[in-house]
Amino acid sequence: MSKCLSLFSVYLALSLTTFAQPAPRARDLGIPFTGTPGKFNAITDVSGVQVGYSTIIAGQGKNIRGKGPVRTGVTAILPRGRMNNPVYANWYTLNGNGEMTGTTWITESGFLEGPVMITNTNSVGVVRDAVLKWYVKTGWYKEYFCTYPVVAETYDGFLNDIYGFHVKESHAFEALDGAKSGSIQEGNVGGGTGMMCLGFKGGTGTASRVVKVGDSTYTLGVLVQANFGAKRNLTIAGIPVGIELKDTLNYEFKAPPSFQPGDGSIIVVVATDAPLLPHQLKRIAARVPLGIGIVGGRGENGSGDIFLAFSTANPGAFQRDAFTQVVELPNDRINPLFDATVQAVEEAVINAMVAAETMEGINGNKAYRLPHESVRKLLKKYNR
């Protein structure tokens, strides 16, 4: 494929993404969920949180390393938007066959000091370096102390020319500079572009919950990059969808790499405005697997299941010299946020699958979208 044609493919794909109608969501199919979502049913319902994407789609046919086909991208999550004000954070892993850089310092310090980036497995390094350069370019750090960018990954090499290293510094900049609040895209966008999930096309998904704790109201939102699970375990609203559709629209792999059911990973980022301290955010992150389990995740050996939670409360918590006072939610009042985490993760994964479109990638390998009409029929069959 010529360079001009390849660039045209990228432009066309991004143009279609920009001007297309909003992708359907799980609730549009009549799928029932528990809990009350926020205005956008997205991580951006947590005030200040912004999300940006860079989506790279080009070429088709045989995989020629370095030339394509390309099905990948970058996702950026900014906890306080463009404001450089670290947030309390912590993380948890269900199965560690994956990567999230910067977590050692999050454990040690209790703070997330910048954006969270998500991309493909082989692009963690270039995105990490790009974040540091973005800090310099934008003046993010007025004082040049050490900082450790947080970059997570899932593997898109079944559809993407992953060893072609197509994610560049400019793509990380695009995701960071384009981050916004409000309604955000799902499915085949950003780091989720080339991902597959529970037997169908996966990708990026989001959801939120609003909860009451005493006299206070808090919002909790999640964003997932879903690339995990075996089709036989796919469960939606308690229905064994994977078993019901076991002979429907299975993955097509016409050339290596080989694939075993359950291979893949999931990254989940949880945001909340509830005043949680780092040890409590560890507890929130540890509830993420419960939501993944509801839809069929099992934390298989070949999966990298890594989760990060942060709180935008206590905006004055991060100080280098001064003492500060912070507000903490009592542990005995945290259960509604545990529920919200499980509920939002479940819905975000299904949102990713509902929004994703069928994608053909390298060597004609193909992952089909979750068949919407079949899901509707199953909901009726099981009286859901």
N, C-alpha and C positions, 0 to 999 in steps of 0.2 A: 504494500500500500504506500502511495506517495505521501510525503510529509504534508502536502496541501490537503489531500483527501483526509488524512488522519486528523488534522486540525479542524477541518470542516465537520468531521464526525463529532469531535468534542463540542464545537460550537452548537451544532444541531441538538445534541443531547442536552446541553445546559440550557439552550433556549426553550426546548420543550418542557424541561423541568420548571423554568421560570414562569412560563405562560400557561401551563396546563392547569386544569381545574384541580382544586384540592383533592388529594387522594382520599378514598373512603376510609373510615375507621371502623373498629370492631363494633361499636354501638350502632353504626349505620346498618349492619347486618342483623341487628336485633339480638346480639349476644348480650346476655345479662351479666352485670358485675355488681358487687357490693360496694358500699361507700359512696361518698359525695365528691365528685370531681370539682376542681376549680374552673374558672372561666374558660380557659383554653384546654383543660385536661392535659396539661403539659408541665414539664419541669419549670418552664418560664412563668408559671403561676406563682412561684416563689419570687417575691419582689426583688428586683435587681439582677436576677439570673438572666444571662443572654446566651444564645446558641448560634453558632455559625457553621457553615459547611463549605467544603470544596469537593465537587463531584467530577470524577475523571472517567469518561467513557469514550473509547475510540477503537475502531477496527473490528474485524470479524474474521473467523476462519482459523487456520492453522496458527498455533503458537510459535512465533518467531521471537526468541528472547531479545528483549530490548526494544521491540517494535510493537508488540501487542498480540492479541487484543488486550485492551486495558479496561478494567472494571474495578475501580478503587476510589479512594478519596480520604478526606480528613474531616473530623468533627472537632469543634472547639466549644467548650463550656466555660463561661466566665462567671464566677460566683457573684461578683458585685459589678458586673459590667466592666467599664473602663477604669473603675476606681481601684487603685492599688491599696487594698486593705485586707490583709489575710483573714481567713475564717477558720474557726475551729473545725477539725476534721479527724477522721480515722478510717481504717479500711479493714477488709476481711477477705479471705479467700476460701472457697469451697474445694476446688481442685486447682493446683498451681501450675498446670501445664500452659503457662502464658506469662505475660509481662505487664507490669505497670511501674514505670520508673518513679523515683522520688518518694516511694512509700516508707523507706527507712527513716527519713527525716520527719515525715508526717507522724510516724509512731513516736519518735523521740521528742518532737517539739509540740505536737498536738495541733499544728496549724497547716493549712493549705495556703501557700503564699502566692499562687498565680492561677492561671487557667488549667483546666483538664482537657487533654487532647486524646483523641481516639483515631487510630488508623489501622493499616494492615501490619502483619507481623514483621515484614522486612523493612518497614519504613519508620520504625520507632526512633532510630538514631537521627535521621535527617529531620524529623519533626521536632525532636528534642532540641537539636542545635538551632533550628529555626525559631523556636520560642525564645531562646536566649538572645538571638539577633533582633527579634521583635521587641523584646524589652529595651534594647538599646535604641532601636529605631523610633520607638514611641515615647521614650523617656519614662517607661514604666517604673524603673528604679532610679530614684534621685541619687541614692548612694549605692555604690557597686559592691554590696555584700555578696557572698556566695548565695546561690539559689539553685534549686533542683527541680527542673520542669517535670510535671507529671504527664506521662504519655503512656497510654494503654493500647492494646492491640488484639485483634482476632484475625484468623487466617482466611484469606480470600483466594488462595491459589488454585481452587478448582475452577474458577471462572476468570481469574485475572492473571496476567503475565507478571506474577509476583516477583520473579527474579529479573524482571526488566527494570525494576527500581524507578517507577514512573512518578512517584510522589516526590515533588521538589519543594524547596524552601518556599517558593511562591505560593504553593497550594496551602501550606500552613498559614502563611500571611493572609491569604484570601479567607480562610475559615475564621481567623481571629478578627480581621478587619470587618467582615460581614456579619459578625454576631449581633443578634437582635433579641428583643423580648417579644412577647405576644405569641401568636400562632406560629408553629414551626413545622417544617416538612418531615415526613416519615417515609420509610420504605427504602428505596434504592437511592439514598443520598448520603453524602459525606463518607465517613469511614465505613458505613454500612452498605455501600454500593454493591459490592460483590459477595455479600454474605448469604448463607443459607441456614435454615432453621427448621428442625423437627420434620424433615421430609419435604419442605417446600422452600420457596424463596424467602429469605429473612432480610435483616437490615436494621435500620434505625427506628426505634419506637419510643413513645413517651406517654406519660399519664400523670395525674395528680390526685390528691385527696385533701379535703378540708375537714378538720376535726375540731371538736370542742374539748378543752381540758379545763374543767372548772368554769370560770367566767371568761376564759381566754379562747380565742379561735386561732388555729395555726394551719399553715399549708405545708404539705410535703409533696414533692414532685420527683419523678425519676426519669432518666433517659437510659435506654438500653441499646447496645450494639449486639444483636442477637444472631448467633452463628453456631448453634449448639443443637444437640439432641437427636435421638433416633425417632423416625416417623412412627414406629409402633407405640411410642409413649405419648404422642400428641393428644392432649386432652383440652377441650374447650367447654367451659360451663358444665364440667362434669361428664361430658360426652366423650367416649373413646374415638375421637375423630380419626386418629392415625390408623386404628384397626379397621374402622369403617371404610376408609379410603386407601387401604393398603395396596390396591392394584390400580390406583388412580394417579396419574401425573407424577410418576416416580422420577427421581433424578436420572439424567442421561449423561453417562460418562463414556466418551468415545476414545479418550486417550488419557494417559497418566496425568496427574497423580492418582494413586489408588485411594479408595475411600472406604471407611468402615462406619456403619451406623453408629452415631454418637460422637464421632470426631467433630471437633470445632470448639468454640469458646463463647462466653458471654461476658461483656463488661457492663456493669450497672453503676450509674452515678446517682446518688440520692441527695436532694437538696431540701432543706426545711428552714423555716423562719422561727421554729421553736427554739428556746434557749437551752440547747444541749451542750454539754462539755464533751471533750474528746472520748472519755471512757463510755459515755452514753451513746455517742455516734458509732463507736465500735459495736455496741449492742444493736443499733439500727442496721448497720451493714450486715451483721450476722443474721438478720431476719430476711434478707434478700433471697437466700436459697429456698425459703418456704414458698415464696411466690413463683420461683422458677420451677419448683417441684410440682406445683399445681398444674402447670401447663405441660409437664412431661420431662423436665430436666432431671438428670440423675448424677451429675458431676462425674461423668465418665473419665477414665484414665487419660484419654486423648483430648481433654477439654481444659481450657484455662478459664476458670470462673472467678473473677476478681471484681470486688465491689468497693466503692468509696462513698462515704457519707459526709456532708458538711452542713454547718449551720450558719445562716447569715445574721443571726441574733448577736448581741454583744459587740457592736461595731467598734467599740474602744478597747477590745480585749488585747489586741496585739500592740505591745509596747516594747521598746528596746531598753529603756532605762526606768521609766516611771512605773510606780505601782498603779494598779487599776482594780476596780470592783466589777464583778460580773454577776448576772442573774442566771440561776440554774433551775431547771424543771426538776421537781423531786422524782426520784426513781419510782416511787409508788404511783405516780401519775403518768407514766410513760406508755402504758399499754395501748392507748388510742393511736399513738404514733407507730407502734409495732404493727398494729392492724393496717394502718394506712400504707406502710411499706409493702406488706405482703400483697394488698389489694392493687396498689399502683404498679408493682412489678408484673403481676399477672396480666394486667390490662395492657401495659406497655409492650410486652412481648407479642401479644396477639395483635395489637395495633401495627407493629412492625410487619407482621406477616400479612395482614389484610391490606396494608398500603403498598406492599412490594409488588412489582410487576414481574412477569416471567422474564428471565434473562438468559441469553445464550452468550457464552464466553469463549475461552480458549478451546480450540480444536472441536468446536461445536458442542461442548459440554453445556448442559442446560439444567436450570432449576426453575420449576413452574410456580406460579403464584398460587396461593391458597385459593381453591375454587369457591367463590363466594356463594353461588347458587347451591352447591352441594352442602355447604355449611348451613344455609338457611333451611334446607330440607331436613338435615339432621336435627336442628333445633326443634323443628316441628315434630319429627319422629319421636324424639325423647321428651316432648312436652316441656321444652325449656324456652 
